[in-house]
Structure formats: structure tokens, C-alpha cells
Amino acid sequence: MISALIGVLIIIVVGAICFWAIDRFANDRRLAQLLKLLVVLICLGAILQRILPLAGVYY
């Protein structure tokens, strides 16, 4: 349980760093929005991959 929580926190921190980098270095606003959406989807997928086995859902 603690391992999953630490994993989720690491994913959130990496996602926040990616958001900062996109804000800092992306010149085009539409590109920045698409990259942020991609980061959110990847982070949500990674979080679900860590949380679902704890809930008993295996795929």
C-alpha cells in the first residue's frame, strides 16, 4: 500500500515538472495545451495502473 502511494506521488511530481517545462519552453499555445493534455492522460493511466490492482481489478 505504501509502495503504491509513493509511486503515485512520484507520478504526480513528474507530471508537475512536465507541466512546468511545457509552460516554460512551448511557444505555441495550442501545442502547449495538447502536450499538457497528453501529460494528464499518461499520468492518469500510470496512476490507474498502480491503483487498480489494490482494488482487485486485474487486466
NUTORPA-994218 format. One record per atom (N, C-alpha, C): x, y, z; residue number from 0; residue in one letter; atom name. Coordinates in nm, 4 decimals, decimal comma. Layout:
<pts>
{c1 X	c2 Y	c3 Z	num NUM	residu A	atome CA}
...
</pts>
This chain:
<pts>
{c1 0,0828	c2 -0,1192	c3 0,0000	num 0	residu M	atome N}
{c1 0,0000	c2 0,0000	c3 0,0000	num 0	residu M	atome CA}
{c1 0,0871	c2 0,1254	c3 0,0000	num 0	residu M	atome C}
{c1 0,1868	c2 0,1281	c3 0,0860	num 1	residu I	atome N}
{c1 0,2770	c2 0,2430	c3 0,0920	num 1	residu I	atome CA}
{c1 0,3537	c2 0,2561	c3 -0,0390	num 1	residu I	atome C}
{c1 0,3923	c2 0,1445	c3 -0,0980	num 2	residu S	atome N}
{c1 0,4652	c2 0,1462	c3 -0,2243	num 2	residu S	atome CA}
{c1 0,3802	c2 0,2089	c3 -0,3353	num 2	residu S	atome C}
{c1 0,2527	c2 0,1750	c3 -0,3387	num 3	residu A	atome N}
{c1 0,1633	c2 0,2329	c3 -0,4396	num 3	residu A	atome CA}
{c1 0,1462	c2 0,3827	c3 -0,4170	num 3	residu A	atome C}
{c1 0,1357	c2 0,4237	c3 -0,2921	num 4	residu L	atome N}
{c1 0,1205	c2 0,5654	c3 -0,2605	num 4	residu L	atome CA}
{c1 0,2449	c2 0,6438	c3 -0,3007	num 4	residu L	atome C}
{c1 0,3613	c2 0,5883	c3 -0,2737	num 5	residu I	atome N}
{c1 0,4856	c2 0,6540	c3 -0,3133	num 5	residu I	atome CA}
{c1 0,4949	c2 0,6614	c3 -0,4658	num 5	residu I	atome C}
{c1 0,4546	c2 0,5561	c3 -0,5331	num 6	residu G	atome N}
{c1 0,4545	c2 0,5562	c3 -0,6796	num 6	residu G	atome CA}
{c1 0,3631	c2 0,6621	c3 -0,7369	num 6	residu G	atome C}
{c1 0,2446	c2 0,6762	c3 -0,6789	num 7	residu V	atome N}
{c1 0,1502	c2 0,7778	c3 -0,7250	num 7	residu V	atome CA}
{c1 0,2064	c2 0,9176	c3 -0,7004	num 7	residu V	atome C}
{c1 0,2680	c2 0,9394	c3 -0,5865	num 8	residu L	atome N}
{c1 0,3275	c2 1,0704	c3 -0,5585	num 8	residu L	atome CA}
{c1 0,4410	c2 1,1018	c3 -0,6561	num 8	residu L	atome C}
{c1 0,5203	c2 1,0034	c3 -0,6912	num 9	residu I	atome N}
{c1 0,6274	c2 1,0240	c3 -0,7884	num 9	residu I	atome CA}
{c1 0,5693	c2 1,0602	c3 -0,9246	num 9	residu I	atome C}
{c1 0,4630	c2 0,9924	c3 -0,9640	num 10	residu I	atome N}
{c1 0,3976	c2 1,0217	c3 -1,0918	num 10	residu I	atome CA}
{c1 0,3448	c2 1,1650	c3 -1,0924	num 10	residu I	atome C}
{c1 0,2856	c2 1,2081	c3 -0,9822	num 11	residu I	atome N}
{c1 0,2324	c2 1,3442	c3 -0,9739	num 11	residu I	atome CA}
{c1 0,3450	c2 1,4471	c3 -0,9821	num 11	residu I	atome C}
{c1 0,4557	c2 1,4209	c3 -0,9152	num 12	residu V	atome N}
{c1 0,5688	c2 1,5143	c3 -0,9192	num 12	residu V	atome CA}
{c1 0,6270	c2 1,5228	c3 -1,0602	num 12	residu V	atome C}
{c1 0,6425	c2 1,4096	c3 -1,1265	num 13	residu V	atome N}
{c1 0,6949	c2 1,4097	c3 -1,2633	num 13	residu V	atome CA}
{c1 0,5984	c2 1,4831	c3 -1,3562	num 13	residu V	atome C}
{c1 0,4687	c2 1,4623	c3 -1,3375	num 14	residu G	atome N}
{c1 0,3698	c2 1,5345	c3 -1,4173	num 14	residu G	atome CA}
{c1 0,3775	c2 1,6847	c3 -1,3950	num 14	residu G	atome C}
{c1 0,3967	c2 1,7270	c3 -1,2713	num 15	residu A	atome N}
{c1 0,4081	c2 1,8699	c3 -1,2414	num 15	residu A	atome CA}
{c1 0,5334	c2 1,9292	c3 -1,3049	num 15	residu A	atome C}
{c1 0,6429	c2 1,8545	c3 -1,3043	num 16	residu I	atome N}
{c1 0,7658	c2 1,9020	c3 -1,3690	num 16	residu I	atome CA}
{c1 0,7445	c2 1,9141	c3 -1,5197	num 16	residu I	atome C}
{c1 0,6725	c2 1,8184	c3 -1,5774	num 17	residu C	atome N}
{c1 0,6423	c2 1,8268	c3 -1,7212	num 17	residu C	atome CA}
{c1 0,5554	c2 1,9482	c3 -1,7514	num 17	residu C	atome C}
{c1 0,4559	c2 1,9761	c3 -1,6671	num 18	residu F	atome N}
{c1 0,3717	c2 2,0945	c3 -1,6849	num 18	residu F	atome CA}
{c1 0,4567	c2 2,2204	c3 -1,6813	num 18	residu F	atome C}
{c1 0,5490	c2 2,2299	c3 -1,5867	num 19	residu W	atome N}
{c1 0,6360	c2 2,3467	c3 -1,5762	num 19	residu W	atome CA}
{c1 0,7214	c2 2,3615	c3 -1,7020	num 19	residu W	atome C}
{c1 0,7775	c2 2,2506	c3 -1,7491	num 20	residu A	atome N}
{c1 0,8633	c2 2,2557	c3 -1,8676	num 20	residu A	atome CA}
{c1 0,7830	c2 2,2970	c3 -1,9911	num 20	residu A	atome C}
{c1 0,6614	c2 2,2482	c3 -2,0017	num 21	residu I	atome N}
{c1 0,5778	c2 2,2861	c3 -2,1156	num 21	residu I	atome CA}
{c1 0,5461	c2 2,4348	c3 -2,1095	num 21	residu I	atome C}
{c1 0,5099	c2 2,4853	c3 -1,9927	num 22	residu D	atome N}
{c1 0,4822	c2 2,6283	c3 -1,9790	num 22	residu D	atome CA}
{c1 0,6045	c2 2,7127	c3 -2,0117	num 22	residu D	atome C}
{c1 0,7174	c2 2,6640	c3 -1,9729	num 23	residu R	atome N}
{c1 0,8405	c2 2,7421	c3 -1,9890	num 23	residu R	atome CA}
{c1 0,8906	c2 2,7434	c3 -2,1325	num 23	residu R	atome C}
{c1 0,8842	c2 2,6298	c3 -2,2025	num 24	residu F	atome N}
{c1 0,9523	c2 2,6164	c3 -2,3302	num 24	residu F	atome CA}
{c1 0,8625	c2 2,6082	c3 -2,4527	num 24	residu F	atome C}
{c1 0,7336	c2 2,5864	c3 -2,4374	num 25	residu A	atome N}
{c1 0,6451	c2 2,5778	c3 -2,5543	num 25	residu A	atome CA}
{c1 0,6010	c2 2,7181	c3 -2,5945	num 25	residu A	atome C}
{c1 0,6318	c2 2,7538	c3 -2,7186	num 26	residu N	atome N}
{c1 0,5972	c2 2,8867	c3 -2,7669	num 26	residu N	atome CA}
{c1 0,4535	c2 2,8949	c3 -2,8159	num 26	residu N	atome C}
{c1 0,4073	c2 2,7919	c3 -2,8827	num 27	residu D	atome N}
{c1 0,2725	c2 2,7896	c3 -2,9379	num 27	residu D	atome CA}
{c1 0,1730	c2 2,7469	c3 -2,8312	num 27	residu D	atome C}
{c1 0,0674	c2 2,8249	c3 -2,8143	num 28	residu R	atome N}
{c1 -0,0305	c2 2,7977	c3 -2,7078	num 28	residu R	atome CA}
{c1 -0,1077	c2 2,6681	c3 -2,7325	num 28	residu R	atome C}
{c1 -0,1463	c2 2,6441	c3 -2,8583	num 29	residu R	atome N}
{c1 -0,2223	c2 2,5218	c3 -2,8885	num 29	residu R	atome CA}
{c1 -0,1367	c2 2,3977	c3 -2,8665	num 29	residu R	atome C}
{c1 -0,0108	c2 2,4053	c3 -2,9061	num 30	residu L	atome N}
{c1 0,0803	c2 2,2932	c3 -2,8835	num 30	residu L	atome CA}
{c1 0,0978	c2 2,2666	c3 -2,7342	num 30	residu L	atome C}
{c1 0,1094	c2 2,3736	c3 -2,6568	num 31	residu A	atome N}
{c1 0,1247	c2 2,3580	c3 -2,5122	num 31	residu A	atome CA}
{c1 0,0016	c2 2,2912	c3 -2,4521	num 31	residu A	atome C}
{c1 -0,1160	c2 2,3297	c3 -2,4976	num 32	residu Q	atome N}
{c1 -0,2386	c2 2,2677	c3 -2,4452	num 32	residu Q	atome CA}
{c1 -0,2455	c2 2,1199	c3 -2,4808	num 32	residu Q	atome C}
{c1 -0,2075	c2 2,0860	c3 -2,6033	num 33	residu L	atome N}
{c1 -0,2088	c2 1,9449	c3 -2,6435	num 33	residu L	atome CA}
{c1 -0,1065	c2 1,8632	c3 -2,5652	num 33	residu L	atome C}
{c1 0,0108	c2 1,9206	c3 -2,5432	num 34	residu L	atome N}
{c1 0,1122	c2 1,8497	c3 -2,4647	num 34	residu L	atome CA}
{c1 0,0676	c2 1,8307	c3 -2,3207	num 34	residu L	atome C}
{c1 0,0030	c2 1,9320	c3 -2,2639	num 35	residu K	atome N}
{c1 -0,0482	c2 1,9181	c3 -2,1266	num 35	residu K	atome CA}
{c1 -0,1550	c2 1,8109	c3 -2,1184	num 35	residu K	atome C}
{c1 -0,2427	c2 1,8049	c3 -2,2187	num 36	residu L	atome N}
{c1 -0,3447	c2 1,7004	c3 -2,2223	num 36	residu L	atome CA}
{c1 -0,2808	c2 1,5629	c3 -2,2303	num 36	residu L	atome C}
{c1 -0,1762	c2 1,5505	c3 -2,3110	num 37	residu L	atome N}
{c1 -0,1053	c2 1,4237	c3 -2,3218	num 37	residu L	atome CA}
{c1 -0,0417	c2 1,3842	c3 -2,1890	num 37	residu L	atome C}
{c1 0,0173	c2 1,4805	c3 -2,1195	num 38	residu V	atome N}
{c1 0,0782	c2 1,4533	c3 -1,9885	num 38	residu V	atome CA}
{c1 -0,0279	c2 1,4076	c3 -1,8894	num 38	residu V	atome C}
{c1 -0,1427	c2 1,4741	c3 -1,8892	num 39	residu V	atome N}
{c1 -0,2508	c2 1,4361	c3 -1,7969	num 39	residu V	atome CA}
{c1 -0,2977	c2 1,2939	c3 -1,8251	num 39	residu V	atome C}
{c1 -0,3176	c2 1,2599	c3 -1,9515	num 40	residu L	atome N}
{c1 -0,3648	c2 1,1257	c3 -1,9851	num 40	residu L	atome CA}
{c1 -0,2627	c2 1,0186	c3 -1,9480	num 40	residu L	atome C}
{c1 -0,1369	c2 1,0454	c3 -1,9732	num 41	residu I	atome N}
{c1 -0,0327	c2 0,9483	c3 -1,9377	num 41	residu I	atome CA}
{c1 -0,0243	c2 0,9314	c3 -1,7864	num 41	residu I	atome C}
{c1 -0,0319	c2 1,0427	c3 -1,7126	num 42	residu C	atome N}
{c1 -0,0261	c2 1,0345	c3 -1,5664	num 42	residu C	atome CA}
{c1 -0,1470	c2 0,9603	c3 -1,5098	num 42	residu C	atome C}
{c1 -0,2654	c2 0,9878	c3 -1,5635	num 43	residu L	atome N}
{c1 -0,3841	c2 0,9159	c3 -1,5168	num 43	residu L	atome CA}
{c1 -0,3742	c2 0,7663	c3 -1,5449	num 43	residu L	atome C}
{c1 -0,3236	c2 0,7311	c3 -1,6626	num 44	residu G	atome N}
{c1 -0,3049	c2 0,5900	c3 -1,6949	num 44	residu G	atome CA}
{c1 -0,2062	c2 0,5224	c3 -1,6013	num 44	residu G	atome C}
{c1 -0,0981	c2 0,5922	c3 -1,5705	num 45	residu A	atome N}
{c1 0,0024	c2 0,5356	c3 -1,4800	num 45	residu A	atome CA}
{c1 -0,0525	c2 0,5214	c3 -1,3384	num 45	residu A	atome C}
{c1 -0,1303	c2 0,6197	c3 -1,2947	num 46	residu I	atome N}
{c1 -0,1904	c2 0,6122	c3 -1,1610	num 46	residu I	atome CA}
{c1 -0,2904	c2 0,4980	c3 -1,1542	num 46	residu I	atome C}
{c1 -0,3735	c2 0,4840	c3 -1,2575	num 47	residu L	atome N}
{c1 -0,4693	c2 0,3727	c3 -1,2588	num 47	residu L	atome CA}
{c1 -0,3977	c2 0,2382	c3 -1,2603	num 47	residu L	atome C}
{c1 -0,2861	c2 0,2316	c3 -1,3302	num 48	residu Q	atome N}
{c1 -0,2092	c2 0,1075	c3 -1,3340	num 48	residu Q	atome CA}
{c1 -0,1580	c2 0,0696	c3 -1,1949	num 48	residu Q	atome C}
{c1 -0,1308	c2 0,1675	c3 -1,1111	num 49	residu R	atome N}
{c1 -0,0840	c2 0,1401	c3 -0,9742	num 49	residu R	atome CA}
{c1 -0,1992	c2 0,1136	c3 -0,8776	num 49	residu R	atome C}
{c1 -0,3138	c2 0,1788	c3 -0,8991	num 50	residu I	atome N}
{c1 -0,4246	c2 0,1723	c3 -0,8032	num 50	residu I	atome CA}
{c1 -0,5185	c2 0,0532	c3 -0,8283	num 50	residu I	atome C}
{c1 -0,5452	c2 0,0206	c3 -0,9532	num 51	residu L	atome N}
{c1 -0,6424	c2 -0,0849	c3 -0,9816	num 51	residu L	atome CA}
{c1 -0,6078	c2 -0,2207	c3 -0,9207	num 51	residu L	atome C}
{c1 -0,4822	c2 -0,2652	c3 -0,9206	num 52	residu P	atome N}
{c1 -0,4543	c2 -0,3934	c3 -0,8539	num 52	residu P	atome CA}
{c1 -0,4852	c2 -0,3919	c3 -0,7045	num 52	residu P	atome C}
{c1 -0,4744	c2 -0,2754	c3 -0,6409	num 53	residu L	atome N}
{c1 -0,5100	c2 -0,2671	c3 -0,4997	num 53	residu L	atome CA}
{c1 -0,6607	c2 -0,2851	c3 -0,4782	num 53	residu L	atome C}
{c1 -0,7388	c2 -0,2459	c3 -0,5801	num 54	residu A	atome N}
{c1 -0,8838	c2 -0,2596	c3 -0,5716	num 54	residu A	atome CA}
{c1 -0,9293	c2 -0,3984	c3 -0,6165	num 54	residu A	atome C}
{c1 -0,8373	c2 -0,4813	c3 -0,6613	num 55	residu G	atome N}
{c1 -0,8719	c2 -0,6166	c3 -0,7026	num 55	residu G	atome CA}
{c1 -0,9090	c2 -0,6281	c3 -0,8476	num 55	residu G	atome C}
{c1 -0,8811	c2 -0,5252	c3 -0,9264	num 56	residu V	atome N}
{c1 -0,9124	c2 -0,5279	c3 -1,0694	num 56	residu V	atome CA}
{c1 -0,7825	c2 -0,5563	c3 -1,1456	num 56	residu V	atome C}
{c1 -0,7778	c2 -0,6713	c3 -1,2106	num 57	residu Y	atome N}
{c1 -0,6609	c2 -0,7091	c3 -1,2877	num 57	residu Y	atome CA}
{c1 -0,6993	c2 -0,7143	c3 -1,4332	num 57	residu Y	atome C}
{c1 -0,6128	c2 -0,6674	c3 -1,5190	num 58	residu Y	atome N}
{c1 -0,6424	c2 -0,6664	c3 -1,6617	num 58	residu Y	atome CA}
{c1 -0,5360	c2 -0,7400	c3 -1,7382	num 58	residu Y	atome C}
</pts>
